Amino acid sequence: MTEQNLLDLLKGVVALATPLNSNGVNITNLDTPIADTGLDSLDLLMVGIYLSDIYGVPEEIAKTMQPVTVRDMFEFMFEHKTKEPASVEEALRDISN
């Protein structure tokens, strides 16, 4: 996936994880610091759970993720993935069902 695809995926995940607060989330690029995204700790936990599901990262491994930037989240997922979605649409469809 391209960086834009990853940002689109994250936007969709954030909308699912924070349905009432997603408009306050500001992620313009993968190097956005997590602290500057507008996600609180519960939001970040939910985003991590959804991304783990998308990439097939086991829960025990996912619990060890400590990202500083949005890119760090994706690099962690890529490092530990057991599956990869074919598209942003497929990934979002799978987690919203």
Secondary structure, DSSP 8 states (H G I E B T S, - for coil): --HHHHHHHHHHHHHHH-TTTGGG----STT-BGGGSS--HHHHHHHHHHHHHHHT--HHHHTT---SBHHHHHHHHHHH-S---SSHHHHHHHHH-
